[in-house]
Amino acid sequence: MLGIYYTNTWNAKALPFMSTQLLLSNGSDYPIEEVFSGAVLNTTALETYGIPQLAGSFAWAMFIANAAVNAQV
């Protein structure tokens, strides 16, 4: 995870290290309630805020967890 952060893979230095939250590209919290109002995707809000970002270390952790599950099958 340190390698991902210090090599800036997936623009990791722009986001908090090892954060597990959905974030905007500037590192602030993603407005989930506005984008998914009433549990339905609000496409206008999605266009306004964009696709949520994940910290590089969290994306790597999810990849490894998925690989571990698939290796057991």
PQR file with spaces between the fields and no chain letter, atoms N, CA, C, O and H, PARSE charges and radii, in Angstrom:
ATOM       1  N    MET     1       0.813   -1.188    0.000 -0.4000 1.5000
ATOM       2  CA   MET     1       0.000    0.000    0.000 -0.0000 2.0000
ATOM       3  C    MET     1       0.864    1.263    0.000  0.5500 1.7000
ATOM       4  O    MET     1       0.511    2.271   -0.612 -0.5500 1.4000
ATOM       5  N    LEU     2       1.972    1.192    0.680 -0.4000 1.5000
ATOM       6  CA   LEU     2       2.879    2.345    0.642 -0.0000 2.0000
ATOM       7  C    LEU     2       3.416    2.577   -0.761  0.5500 1.7000
ATOM       8  O    LEU     2       3.586    3.718   -1.189 -0.5500 1.4000
ATOM       9  H    LEU     2       2.259    0.373    1.177  0.4000 1.0000
ATOM      10  N    GLY     3       3.684    1.482   -1.476 -0.4000 1.5000
ATOM      11  CA   GLY     3       4.163    1.607   -2.850 -0.0000 2.0000
ATOM      12  C    GLY     3       3.145    2.282   -3.743  0.5500 1.7000
ATOM      13  O    GLY     3       3.504    3.106   -4.584 -0.5500 1.4000
ATOM      14  H    GLY     3       3.546    0.554   -1.128  0.4000 1.0000
ATOM      15  N    ILE     4       1.878    1.942   -3.571 -0.4000 1.5000
ATOM      16  CA   ILE     4       0.816    2.578   -4.360 -0.0000 2.0000
ATOM      17  C    ILE     4       0.760    4.068   -4.034  0.5500 1.7000
ATOM      18  O    ILE     4       0.637    4.901   -4.933 -0.5500 1.4000
ATOM      19  H    ILE     4       1.587    1.272   -2.888  0.4000 1.0000
ATOM      20  N    TYR     5       0.848    4.397   -2.762 -0.4000 1.5000
ATOM      21  CA   TYR     5       0.769    5.799   -2.362 -0.0000 2.0000
ATOM      22  C    TYR     5       1.968    6.604   -2.879  0.5500 1.7000
ATOM      23  O    TYR     5       1.788    7.648   -3.505 -0.5500 1.4000
ATOM      24  H    TYR     5       0.948    3.721   -2.032  0.4000 1.0000
ATOM      25  N    TYR     6       3.171    6.131   -2.623 -0.4000 1.5000
ATOM      26  CA   TYR     6       4.357    6.924   -2.965 -0.0000 2.0000
ATOM      27  C    TYR     6       4.681    6.950   -4.449  0.5500 1.7000
ATOM      28  O    TYR     6       5.402    7.839   -4.903 -0.5500 1.4000
ATOM      29  H    TYR     6       3.318    5.283   -2.114  0.4000 1.0000
ATOM      30  N    THR     7       4.160    5.988   -5.221 -0.4000 1.5000
ATOM      31  CA   THR     7       4.314    6.070   -6.676 -0.0000 2.0000
ATOM      32  C    THR     7       3.137    6.794   -7.311  0.5500 1.7000
ATOM      33  O    THR     7       3.093    6.968   -8.529 -0.5500 1.4000
ATOM      34  H    THR     7       3.574    5.267   -4.852  0.4000 1.0000
ATOM      35  N    ASN     8       2.186    7.215   -6.489 -0.4000 1.5000
ATOM      36  CA   ASN     8       1.007    7.965   -6.920 -0.0000 2.0000
ATOM      37  C    ASN     8       0.162    7.186   -7.929  0.5500 1.7000
ATOM      38  O    ASN     8      -0.440    7.764   -8.834 -0.5500 1.4000
ATOM      39  H    ASN     8       2.222    7.074   -5.500  0.4000 1.0000
ATOM      40  N    THR     9       0.130    5.859   -7.755 -0.4000 1.5000
ATOM      41  CA   THR     9      -0.710    5.024   -8.597 -0.0000 2.0000
ATOM      42  C    THR     9      -2.165    5.396   -8.331  0.5500 1.7000
ATOM      43  O    THR     9      -2.562    5.590   -7.182 -0.5500 1.4000
ATOM      44  H    THR     9       0.620    5.389   -7.020  0.4000 1.0000
ATOM      45  N    TRP    10      -2.948    5.493   -9.384 -0.4000 1.5000
ATOM      46  CA   TRP    10      -4.369    5.874   -9.312 -0.0000 2.0000
ATOM      47  C    TRP    10      -4.559    7.232   -8.632  0.5500 1.7000
ATOM      48  O    TRP    10      -5.588    7.475   -8.001 -0.5500 1.4000
ATOM      49  H    TRP    10      -2.626    5.336  -10.318  0.4000 1.0000
ATOM      50  N    ASN    11      -3.575    8.104   -8.762 -0.4000 1.5000
ATOM      51  CA   ASN    11      -3.618    9.438   -8.159 -0.0000 2.0000
ATOM      52  C    ASN    11      -3.817    9.355   -6.642  0.5500 1.7000
ATOM      53  O    ASN    11      -4.565   10.138   -6.057 -0.5500 1.4000
ATOM      54  H    ASN    11      -2.739    7.906   -9.274  0.4000 1.0000
ATOM      55  N    ALA    12      -3.138    8.396   -6.025 -0.4000 1.5000
ATOM      56  CA   ALA    12      -3.325    8.088   -4.600 -0.0000 2.0000
ATOM      57  C    ALA    12      -2.961    9.243   -3.678  0.5500 1.7000
ATOM      58  O    ALA    12      -3.563    9.380   -2.613 -0.5500 1.4000
ATOM      59  H    ALA    12      -2.531    7.760   -6.501  0.4000 1.0000
ATOM      60  N    LYS    13      -2.001   10.072   -4.050 -0.4000 1.5000
ATOM      61  CA   LYS    13      -1.581   11.158   -3.164 -0.0000 2.0000
ATOM      62  C    LYS    13      -2.620   12.272   -3.057  0.5500 1.7000
ATOM      63  O    LYS    13      -2.541   13.101   -2.151 -0.5500 1.4000
ATOM      64  H    LYS    13      -1.512    9.961   -4.916  0.4000 1.0000
ATOM      65  N    ALA    14      -3.579   12.302   -3.957 -0.4000 1.5000
ATOM      66  CA   ALA    14      -4.616   13.334   -3.916 -0.0000 2.0000
ATOM      67  C    ALA    14      -5.714   12.999   -2.907  0.5500 1.7000
ATOM      68  O    ALA    14      -6.559   13.840   -2.598 -0.5500 1.4000
ATOM      69  H    ALA    14      -3.644   11.628   -4.693  0.4000 1.0000
ATOM      70  N    LEU    15      -5.698   11.759   -2.394 -0.4000 1.5000
ATOM      71  CA   LEU    15      -6.752   11.310   -1.485 -0.0000 2.0000
ATOM      72  C    LEU    15      -6.134   10.864   -0.163  0.5500 1.7000
ATOM      73  O    LEU    15      -4.943   10.558   -0.111 -0.5500 1.4000
ATOM      74  H    LEU    15      -5.012   11.076   -2.645  0.4000 1.0000
ATOM      75  N    PRO    16      -6.932   10.822    0.906 -0.5600 1.5000
ATOM      76  CA   PRO    16      -6.397   10.385    2.200  0.2800 2.0000
ATOM      77  C    PRO    16      -5.890    8.940    2.142  0.5500 1.7000
ATOM      78  O    PRO    16      -6.535    8.079    1.545 -0.5500 1.4000
ATOM      79  N    PHE    17      -4.754    8.682    2.752 -0.4000 1.5000
ATOM      80  CA   PHE    17      -4.153    7.349    2.753 -0.0000 2.0000
ATOM      81  C    PHE    17      -5.036    6.378    3.525  0.5500 1.7000
ATOM      82  O    PHE    17      -5.436    6.663    4.654 -0.5500 1.4000
ATOM      83  H    PHE    17      -4.230    9.381    3.238  0.4000 1.0000
ATOM      84  N    MET    18      -5.337    5.248    2.928 -0.4000 1.5000
ATOM      85  CA   MET    18      -6.126    4.161    3.508 -0.0000 2.0000
ATOM      86  C    MET    18      -7.549    4.562    3.896  0.5500 1.7000
ATOM      87  O    MET    18      -8.131    3.957    4.796 -0.5500 1.4000
ATOM      88  H    MET    18      -5.012    5.017    2.011  0.4000 1.0000
ATOM      89  N    SER    19      -8.108    5.548    3.250 -0.4000 1.5000
ATOM      90  CA   SER    19      -9.494    5.912    3.496 -0.0000 2.0000
ATOM      91  C    SER    19     -10.414    4.854    2.902  0.5500 1.7000
ATOM      92  O    SER    19     -10.127    4.307    1.837 -0.5500 1.4000
ATOM      93  H    SER    19      -7.636    6.040    2.518  0.4000 1.0000
ATOM      94  N    THR    20     -11.506    4.567    3.577 -0.4000 1.5000
ATOM      95  CA   THR    20     -12.481    3.595    3.078 -0.0000 2.0000
ATOM      96  C    THR    20     -13.763    4.279    2.613  0.5500 1.7000
ATOM      97  O    THR    20     -14.767    3.609    2.375 -0.5500 1.4000
ATOM      98  H    THR    20     -11.739    5.011    4.443  0.4000 1.0000
ATOM      99  N    GLN    21     -13.740    5.593    2.483 -0.4000 1.5000
ATOM     100  CA   GLN    21     -14.926    6.351    2.091 -0.0000 2.0000
ATOM     101  C    GLN    21     -14.937    6.606    0.590  0.5500 1.7000
ATOM     102  O    GLN    21     -13.899    6.585   -0.070 -0.5500 1.4000
ATOM     103  H    GLN    21     -12.924    6.138    2.676  0.4000 1.0000
ATOM     104  N    LEU    22     -16.137    6.846    0.068 -0.4000 1.5000
ATOM     105  CA   LEU    22     -16.259    7.350   -1.295 -0.0000 2.0000
ATOM     106  C    LEU    22     -15.917    8.833   -1.239  0.5500 1.7000
ATOM     107  O    LEU    22     -16.413    9.556   -0.374 -0.5500 1.4000
ATOM     108  H    LEU    22     -16.981    6.863    0.604  0.4000 1.0000
ATOM     109  N    LEU    23     -15.077    9.282   -2.151 -0.4000 1.5000
ATOM     110  CA   LEU    23     -14.577   10.650   -2.096 -0.0000 2.0000
ATOM     111  C    LEU    23     -14.749   11.354   -3.439  0.5500 1.7000
ATOM     112  O    LEU    23     -14.872   10.716   -4.484 -0.5500 1.4000
ATOM     113  H    LEU    23     -14.674    8.695   -2.853  0.4000 1.0000
ATOM     114  N    LEU    24     -14.754   12.684   -3.382 -0.4000 1.5000
ATOM     115  CA   LEU    24     -14.650   13.487   -4.590 -0.0000 2.0000
ATOM     116  C    LEU    24     -13.179   13.539   -4.994  0.5500 1.7000
ATOM     117  O    LEU    24     -12.309   13.180   -4.201 -0.5500 1.4000
ATOM     118  H    LEU    24     -14.654   13.202   -2.533  0.4000 1.0000
ATOM     119  N    SER    25     -12.898   13.973   -6.195 -0.4000 1.5000
ATOM     120  CA   SER    25     -11.504   14.000   -6.655 -0.0000 2.0000
ATOM     121  C    SER    25     -10.629   14.927   -5.827  0.5500 1.7000
ATOM     122  O    SER    25      -9.407   14.784   -5.853 -0.5500 1.4000
ATOM     123  H    SER    25     -13.605   14.264   -6.839  0.4000 1.0000
ATOM     124  N    ASN    26     -11.216   15.881   -5.085 -0.4000 1.5000
ATOM     125  CA   ASN    26     -10.422   16.773   -4.239 -0.0000 2.0000
ATOM     126  C    ASN    26     -10.217   16.219   -2.828  0.5500 1.7000
ATOM     127  O    ASN    26      -9.596   16.876   -1.993 -0.5500 1.4000
ATOM     128  H    ASN    26     -12.209   15.996   -5.064  0.4000 1.0000
ATOM     129  N    GLY    27     -10.739   14.999   -2.551 -0.4000 1.5000
ATOM     130  CA   GLY    27     -10.539   14.361   -1.263 -0.0000 2.0000
ATOM     131  C    GLY    27     -11.650   14.583   -0.256  0.5500 1.7000
ATOM     132  O    GLY    27     -11.616   14.001    0.828 -0.5500 1.4000
ATOM     133  H    GLY    27     -11.244   14.465   -3.229  0.4000 1.0000
ATOM     134  N    SER    28     -12.641   15.411   -0.585 -0.4000 1.5000
ATOM     135  CA   SER    28     -13.751   15.626    0.346 -0.0000 2.0000
ATOM     136  C    SER    28     -14.786   14.507    0.197  0.5500 1.7000
ATOM     137  O    SER    28     -14.770   13.757   -0.779 -0.5500 1.4000
ATOM     138  H    SER    28     -12.669   15.884   -1.465  0.4000 1.0000
ATOM     139  N    ASP    29     -15.672   14.410    1.169 -0.4000 1.5000
ATOM     140  CA   ASP    29     -16.676   13.350    1.167 -0.0000 2.0000
ATOM     141  C    ASP    29     -17.590   13.440   -0.050  0.5500 1.7000
ATOM     142  O    ASP    29     -17.981   14.531   -0.467 -0.5500 1.4000
ATOM     143  H    ASP    29     -15.685   15.019    1.962  0.4000 1.0000
ATOM     144  N    TYR    30     -17.925   12.284   -0.614 -0.4000 1.5000
ATOM     145  CA   TYR    30     -18.833   12.210   -1.758 -0.0000 2.0000
ATOM     146  C    TYR    30     -20.265   12.361   -1.254  0.5500 1.7000
ATOM     147  O    TYR    30     -20.638   11.705   -0.282 -0.5500 1.4000
ATOM     148  H    TYR    30     -17.607   11.399   -0.275  0.4000 1.0000
ATOM     149  N    PRO    31     -21.078   13.209   -1.889 -0.5600 1.5000
ATOM     150  CA   PRO    31     -22.450   13.442   -1.414  0.2800 2.0000
ATOM     151  C    PRO    31     -23.404   12.313   -1.839  0.5500 1.7000
ATOM     152  O    PRO    31     -24.193   12.475   -2.769 -0.5500 1.4000
ATOM     153  N    ILE    32     -23.321   11.192   -1.159 -0.4000 1.5000
ATOM     154  CA   ILE    32     -24.094   10.004   -1.523 -0.0000 2.0000
ATOM     155  C    ILE    32     -25.597   10.287   -1.473  0.5500 1.7000
ATOM     156  O    ILE    32     -26.338    9.837   -2.347 -0.5500 1.4000
ATOM     157  H    ILE    32     -22.680   11.060   -0.403  0.4000 1.0000
ATOM     158  N    GLU    33     -26.050   11.025   -0.465 -0.4000 1.5000
ATOM     159  CA   GLU    33     -27.480   11.292   -0.310 -0.0000 2.0000
ATOM     160  C    GLU    33     -28.045   12.093   -1.479  0.5500 1.7000
ATOM     161  O    GLU    33     -29.201   11.910   -1.861 -0.5500 1.4000
ATOM     162  H    GLU    33     -25.448   11.391    0.245  0.4000 1.0000
ATOM     163  N    GLU    34     -27.229   12.978   -2.046 -0.4000 1.5000
ATOM     164  CA   GLU    34     -27.700   13.787   -3.173 -0.0000 2.0000
ATOM     165  C    GLU    34     -27.671   12.997   -4.476  0.5500 1.7000
ATOM     166  O    GLU    34     -28.556   13.155   -5.318 -0.5500 1.4000
ATOM     167  H    GLU    34     -26.290   13.127   -1.735  0.4000 1.0000
ATOM     168  N    VAL    35     -26.671   12.158   -4.646 -0.4000 1.5000
ATOM     169  CA   VAL    35     -26.553   11.388   -5.888 -0.0000 2.0000
ATOM     170  C    VAL    35     -27.537   10.224   -5.908  0.5500 1.7000
ATOM     171  O    VAL    35     -28.054    9.866   -6.966 -0.5500 1.4000
ATOM     172  H    VAL    35     -25.953   12.029   -3.963  0.4000 1.0000
ATOM     173  N    PHE    36     -27.796    9.634   -4.750 -0.4000 1.5000
ATOM     174  CA   PHE    36     -28.745    8.527   -4.647 -0.0000 2.0000
ATOM     175  C    PHE    36     -29.934    8.958   -3.788  0.5500 1.7000
ATOM     176  O    PHE    36     -30.177    8.386   -2.725 -0.5500 1.4000
ATOM     177  H    PHE    36     -27.375    9.924   -3.891  0.4000 1.0000
ATOM     178  N    SER    37     -30.666    9.958   -4.246 -0.4000 1.5000
ATOM     179  CA   SER    37     -31.805   10.447   -3.467 -0.0000 2.0000
ATOM     180  C    SER    37     -32.945    9.436   -3.526  0.5500 1.7000
ATOM     181  O    SER    37     -33.386    9.042   -4.606 -0.5500 1.4000
ATOM     182  H    SER    37     -30.469   10.423   -5.109  0.4000 1.0000
ATOM     183  N    GLY    38     -33.416    9.023   -2.348 -0.4000 1.5000
ATOM     184  CA   GLY    38     -34.478    8.030   -2.264 -0.0000 2.0000
ATOM     185  C    GLY    38     -34.076    6.681   -2.827  0.5500 1.7000
ATOM     186  O    GLY    38     -34.916    5.959   -3.363 -0.5500 1.4000
ATOM     187  H    GLY    38     -33.057    9.344   -1.471  0.4000 1.0000
ATOM     188  N    ALA    39     -32.801    6.329   -2.712 -0.4000 1.5000
ATOM     189  CA   ALA    39     -32.245    5.065   -3.207 -0.0000 2.0000
ATOM     190  C    ALA    39     -32.338    4.926   -4.720  0.5500 1.7000
ATOM     191  O    ALA    39     -32.266    3.817   -5.249 -0.5500 1.4000
ATOM     192  H    ALA    39     -32.118    6.916   -2.276  0.4000 1.0000
ATOM     193  N    VAL    40     -32.498    6.053   -5.421 -0.4000 1.5000
ATOM     194  CA   VAL    40     -32.554    6.060   -6.882 -0.0000 2.0000
ATOM     195  C    VAL    40     -31.459    6.993   -7.380  0.5500 1.7000
ATOM     196  O    VAL    40     -31.265    8.080   -6.838 -0.5500 1.4000
ATOM     197  H    VAL    40     -32.557    6.954   -4.991  0.4000 1.0000
ATOM     198  N    LEU    41     -30.751    6.564   -8.410 -0.4000 1.5000
ATOM     199  CA   LEU    41     -29.666    7.380   -8.967 -0.0000 2.0000
ATOM     200  C    LEU    41     -30.215    8.654   -9.586  0.5500 1.7000
ATOM     201  O    LEU    41     -31.085    8.610  -10.456 -0.5500 1.4000
ATOM     202  H    LEU    41     -30.909    5.681   -8.851  0.4000 1.0000
ATOM     203  N    ASN    42     -29.704    9.781   -9.132 -0.4000 1.5000
ATOM     204  CA   ASN    42     -30.052   11.085   -9.681 -0.0000 2.0000
ATOM     205  C    ASN    42     -28.970   11.424  -10.709  0.5500 1.7000
ATOM     206  O    ASN    42     -27.874   11.847  -10.342 -0.5500 1.4000
ATOM     207  H    ASN    42     -28.998    9.816   -8.425  0.4000 1.0000
ATOM     208  N    THR    43     -29.277   11.240  -11.991 -0.4000 1.5000
ATOM     209  CA   THR    43     -28.258   11.412  -13.036 -0.0000 2.0000
ATOM     210  C    THR    43     -27.769   12.851  -13.138  0.5500 1.7000
ATOM     211  O    THR    43     -26.621   13.083  -13.516 -0.5500 1.4000
ATOM     212  H    THR    43     -30.167   10.896  -12.290  0.4000 1.0000
ATOM     213  N    THR    44     -28.612   13.812  -12.812 -0.4000 1.5000
ATOM     214  CA   THR    44     -28.180   15.213  -12.826 -0.0000 2.0000
ATOM     215  C    THR    44     -27.115   15.447  -11.761  0.5500 1.7000
ATOM     216  O    THR    44     -26.100   16.091  -12.027 -0.5500 1.4000
ATOM     217  H    THR    44     -29.545   13.623  -12.505  0.4000 1.0000
ATOM     218  N    ALA    45     -27.343   14.926  -10.556 -0.4000 1.5000
ATOM     219  CA   ALA    45     -26.354   15.070   -9.484 -0.0000 2.0000
ATOM     220  C    ALA    45     -25.083   14.297   -9.818  0.5500 1.7000
ATOM     221  O    ALA    45     -23.984   14.754   -9.503 -0.5500 1.4000
ATOM     222  H    ALA    45     -28.168   14.403  -10.340  0.4000 1.0000
ATOM     223  N    LEU    46     -25.216   13.134  -10.448 -0.4000 1.5000
ATOM     224  CA   LEU    46     -24.034   12.364  -10.842 -0.0000 2.0000
ATOM     225  C    LEU    46     -23.190   13.152  -11.839  0.5500 1.7000
ATOM     226  O    LEU    46     -21.962   13.152  -11.748 -0.5500 1.4000
ATOM     227  H    LEU    46     -26.109   12.763  -10.704  0.4000 1.0000
ATOM     228  N    GLU    47     -23.835   13.817  -12.782 -0.4000 1.5000
ATOM     229  CA   GLU    47     -23.088   14.650  -13.740 -0.0000 2.0000
ATOM     230  C    GLU    47     -22.415   15.823  -13.034  0.5500 1.7000
ATOM     231  O    GLU    47     -21.318   16.230  -13.415 -0.5500 1.4000
ATOM     232  H    GLU    47     -24.832   13.817  -12.856  0.4000 1.0000
ATOM     233  N    THR    48     -23.064   16.364  -12.014 -0.4000 1.5000
ATOM     234  CA   THR    48     -22.503   17.490  -11.270 -0.0000 2.0000
ATOM     235  C    THR    48     -21.279   17.076  -10.463  0.5500 1.7000
ATOM     236  O    THR    48     -20.246   17.744  -10.514 -0.5500 1.4000
ATOM     237  H    THR    48     -23.955   16.033  -11.704  0.4000 1.0000
ATOM     238  N    TYR    49     -21.389   15.964   -9.709 -0.4000 1.5000
ATOM     239  CA   TYR    49     -20.321   15.543   -8.802 -0.0000 2.0000
ATOM     240  C    TYR    49     -19.330   14.576   -9.437  0.5500 1.7000
ATOM     241  O    TYR    49     -18.186   14.489   -8.990 -0.5500 1.4000
ATOM     242  H    TYR    49     -22.227   15.421   -9.668  0.4000 1.0000
ATOM     243  N    GLY    50     -19.739   13.860  -10.451 -0.4000 1.5000
ATOM     244  CA   GLY    50     -18.852   12.895  -11.107 -0.0000 2.0000
ATOM     245  C    GLY    50     -18.862   11.545  -10.403  0.5500 1.7000
ATOM     246  O    GLY    50     -19.582   11.332   -9.428 -0.5500 1.4000
ATOM     247  H    GLY    50     -20.669   13.931  -10.813  0.4000 1.0000
ATOM     248  N    ILE    51     -18.055   10.657  -10.920 -0.4000 1.5000
ATOM     249  CA   ILE    51     -17.926    9.310  -10.374 -0.0000 2.0000
ATOM     250  C    ILE    51     -17.135    9.386   -9.059  0.5500 1.7000
ATOM     251  O    ILE    51     -16.138   10.104   -8.990 -0.5500 1.4000
ATOM     252  H    ILE    51     -17.470   10.830  -11.712  0.4000 1.0000
ATOM     253  N    PRO    52     -17.560    8.660   -8.019 -0.5600 1.5000
ATOM     254  CA   PRO    52     -16.807    8.699   -6.761  0.2800 2.0000
ATOM     255  C    PRO    52     -15.415    8.085   -6.913  0.5500 1.7000
ATOM     256  O    PRO    52     -15.193    7.215   -7.755 -0.5500 1.4000
ATOM     257  N    GLN    53     -14.503    8.546   -6.098 -0.4000 1.5000
ATOM     258  CA   GLN    53     -13.127    8.082   -6.102 -0.0000 2.0000
ATOM     259  C    GLN    53     -12.867    7.214   -4.872  0.5500 1.7000
ATOM     260  O    GLN    53     -13.482    7.409   -3.824 -0.5500 1.4000
ATOM     261  H    GLN    53     -14.683    9.253   -5.414  0.4000 1.0000
ATOM     262  N    LEU    54     -11.962    6.267   -5.009 -0.4000 1.5000
ATOM     263  CA   LEU    54     -11.503    5.459   -3.880 -0.0000 2.0000
ATOM     264  C    LEU    54     -10.025    5.719   -3.668  0.5500 1.7000
ATOM     265  O    LEU    54      -9.286    5.943   -4.626 -0.5500 1.4000
ATOM     266  H    LEU    54     -11.463    6.109   -5.860  0.4000 1.0000
ATOM     267  N    ALA    55      -9.593    5.691   -2.426 -0.4000 1.5000
ATOM     268  CA   ALA    55      -8.157    5.793   -2.145 -0.0000 2.0000
ATOM     269  C    ALA    55      -7.459    4.591   -2.787  0.5500 1.7000
ATOM     270  O    ALA    55      -8.005    3.488   -2.791 -0.5500 1.4000
ATOM     271  H    ALA    55     -10.193    5.509   -1.647  0.4000 1.0000
ATOM     272  N    GLY    56      -6.266    4.798   -3.326 -0.4000 1.5000
ATOM     273  CA   GLY    56      -5.532    3.729   -3.996 -0.0000 2.0000
ATOM     274  C    GLY    56      -5.301    2.524   -3.109  0.5500 1.7000
ATOM     275  O    GLY    56      -5.388    1.385   -3.566 -0.5500 1.4000
ATOM     276  H    GLY    56      -5.822    5.695   -3.323  0.4000 1.0000
ATOM     277  N    SER    57      -5.006    2.770   -1.842 -0.4000 1.5000
ATOM     278  CA   SER    57      -4.764    1.657   -0.919 -0.0000 2.0000
ATOM     279  C    SER    57      -6.034    0.847   -0.681  0.5500 1.7000
ATOM     280  O    SER    57      -5.965   -0.373   -0.528 -0.5500 1.4000
ATOM     281  H    SER    57      -4.936    3.696   -1.471  0.4000 1.0000
ATOM     282  N    PHE    58      -7.190    1.504   -0.647 -0.4000 1.5000
ATOM     283  CA   PHE    58      -8.447    0.788   -0.451 -0.0000 2.0000
ATOM     284  C    PHE    58      -8.801   -0.015   -1.706  0.5500 1.7000
ATOM     285  O    PHE    58      -9.290   -1.140   -1.603 -0.5500 1.4000
ATOM     286  H    PHE    58      -7.246    2.495   -0.771  0.4000 1.0000
ATOM     287  N    ALA    59      -8.556    0.556   -2.884 -0.4000 1.5000
ATOM     288  CA   ALA    59      -8.804   -0.181   -4.130 -0.0000 2.0000
ATOM     289  C    ALA    59      -7.922   -1.429   -4.186  0.5500 1.7000
ATOM     290  O    ALA    59      -8.384   -2.494   -4.594 -0.5500 1.4000
ATOM     291  H    ALA    59      -8.159    1.470   -2.967  0.4000 1.0000
ATOM     292  N    TRP    60      -6.664   -1.306   -3.783 -0.4000 1.5000
ATOM     293  CA   TRP    60      -5.755   -2.452   -3.756 -0.0000 2.0000
ATOM     294  C    TRP    60      -6.244   -3.500   -2.753  0.5500 1.7000
ATOM     295  O    TRP    60      -6.202   -4.695   -3.044 -0.5500 1.4000
ATOM     296  H    TRP    60      -6.288   -0.441   -3.452  0.4000 1.0000
ATOM     297  N    ALA    61      -6.698   -3.073   -1.594 -0.4000 1.5000
ATOM     298  CA   ALA    61      -7.202   -4.005   -0.588 -0.0000 2.0000
ATOM     299  C    ALA    61      -8.414   -4.775   -1.112  0.5500 1.7000
ATOM     300  O    ALA    61      -8.534   -5.976   -0.870 -0.5500 1.4000
ATOM     301  H    ALA    61      -6.732   -2.102   -1.358  0.4000 1.0000
ATOM     302  N    MET    62      -9.306   -4.101   -1.821 -0.4000 1.5000
ATOM     303  CA   MET    62     -10.476   -4.777   -2.391 -0.0000 2.0000
ATOM     304  C    MET    62     -10.061   -5.775   -3.476  0.5500 1.7000
ATOM     305  O    MET    62     -10.649   -6.850   -3.590 -0.5500 1.4000
ATOM     306  H    MET    62      -9.208   -3.125   -2.018  0.4000 1.0000
ATOM     307  N    PHE    63      -9.055   -5.420   -4.268 -0.4000 1.5000
ATOM     308  CA   PHE    63      -8.537   -6.326   -5.294 -0.0000 2.0000
ATOM     309  C    PHE    63      -7.960   -7.592   -4.653  0.5500 1.7000
ATOM     310  O    PHE    63      -8.249   -8.704   -5.094 -0.5500 1.4000
ATOM     311  H    PHE    63      -8.577   -4.546   -4.175  0.4000 1.0000
ATOM     312  N    ILE    64      -7.150   -7.416   -3.621 -0.4000 1.5000
ATOM     313  CA   ILE    64      -6.527   -8.562   -2.940 -0.0000 2.0000
ATOM     314  C    ILE    64      -7.588   -9.417   -2.262  0.5500 1.7000
ATOM     315  O    ILE    64      -7.499  -10.644   -2.312 -0.5500 1.4000
ATOM     316  H    ILE    64      -6.915   -6.512   -3.263  0.4000 1.0000
ATOM     317  N    ALA    65      -8.585   -8.812   -1.632 -0.4000 1.5000
ATOM     318  CA   ALA    65      -9.654   -9.573   -0.989 -0.0000 2.0000
ATOM     319  C    ALA    65     -10.424  -10.384   -2.028  0.5500 1.7000
ATOM     320  O    ALA    65     -10.776  -11.536   -1.775 -0.5500 1.4000
ATOM     321  H    ALA    65      -8.657   -7.815   -1.591  0.4000 1.0000
ATOM     322  N    ASN    66     -10.686   -9.799   -3.181 -0.4000 1.5000
ATOM     323  CA   ASN    66     -11.384  -10.515   -4.246 -0.0000 2.0000
ATOM     324  C    ASN    66     -10.529  -11.668   -4.755  0.5500 1.7000
ATOM     325  O    ASN    66     -11.043  -12.763   -4.985 -0.5500 1.4000
ATOM     326  H    ASN    66     -10.401   -8.863   -3.386  0.4000 1.0000
ATOM     327  N    ALA    67      -9.248  -11.439   -4.930 -0.4000 1.5000
ATOM     328  CA   ALA    67      -8.347  -12.496   -5.391 -0.0000 2.0000
ATOM     329  C    ALA    67      -8.276  -13.646   -4.380  0.5500 1.7000
ATOM     330  O    ALA    67      -8.216  -14.813   -4.768 -0.5500 1.4000
ATOM     331  H    ALA    67      -8.831  -10.550   -4.744  0.4000 1.0000
ATOM     332  N    ALA    68      -8.281  -13.318   -3.101 -0.4000 1.5000
ATOM     333  CA   ALA    68      -8.219  -14.338   -2.065 -0.0000 2.0000
ATOM     334  C    ALA    68      -9.490  -15.196   -2.071  0.5500 1.7000
ATOM     335  O    ALA    68      -9.418  -16.415   -1.918 -0.5500 1.4000
ATOM     336  H    ALA    68      -8.329  -12.371   -2.786  0.4000 1.0000
ATOM     337  N    VAL    69     -10.626  -14.570   -2.243 -0.4000 1.5000
ATOM     338  CA   VAL    69     -11.891  -15.325   -2.295 -0.0000 2.0000
ATOM     339  C    VAL    69     -11.902  -16.229   -3.518  0.5500 1.7000
ATOM     340  O    VAL    69     -12.289  -17.394   -3.424 -0.5500 1.4000
ATOM     341  H    VAL    69     -10.684  -13.580   -2.368  0.4000 1.0000
ATOM     342  N    ASN    70     -11.486  -15.712   -4.653 -0.4000 1.5000
ATOM     343  CA   ASN    70     -11.504  -16.493   -5.887 -0.0000 2.0000
ATOM     344  C    ASN    70     -10.479  -17.612   -5.862  0.5500 1.7000
ATOM     345  O    ASN    70     -10.672  -18.638   -6.515 -0.5500 1.4000
ATOM     346  H    ASN    70     -11.171  -14.766   -4.730  0.4000 1.0000
ATOM     347  N    ALA    71      -9.403  -17.437   -5.128 -0.4000 1.5000
ATOM     348  CA   ALA    71      -8.389  -18.491   -5.030 -0.0000 2.0000
ATOM     349  C    ALA    71      -8.905  -19.682   -4.227  0.5500 1.7000
ATOM     350  O    ALA    71      -8.432  -20.804   -4.407 -0.5500 1.4000
ATOM     351  H    ALA    71      -9.246  -16.604   -4.597  0.4000 1.0000
ATOM     352  N    GLN    72      -9.866  -19.444   -3.349 -0.4000 1.5000
ATOM     353  CA   GLN    72     -10.423  -20.500   -2.513 -0.0000 2.0000
ATOM     354  C    GLN    72     -11.494  -21.311   -3.234  0.5500 1.7000
ATOM     355  O    GLN    72     -11.844  -22.407   -2.795 -0.5500 1.4000
ATOM     356  H    GLN    72     -10.250  -18.532   -3.203  0.4000 1.0000
ATOM     357  N    VAL    73     -12.007  -20.786   -4.322 -0.4000 1.5000
ATOM     358  CA   VAL    73     -13.118  -21.459   -5.031 -0.0000 2.0000
ATOM     359  C    VAL    73     -12.610  -22.574   -5.899  0.5500 1.7000
ATOM     360  O    VAL    73     -13.398  -23.245   -6.565 -0.5500 1.4000
ATOM     361  H    VAL    73     -11.723  -19.896   -4.679  0.4000 1.0000
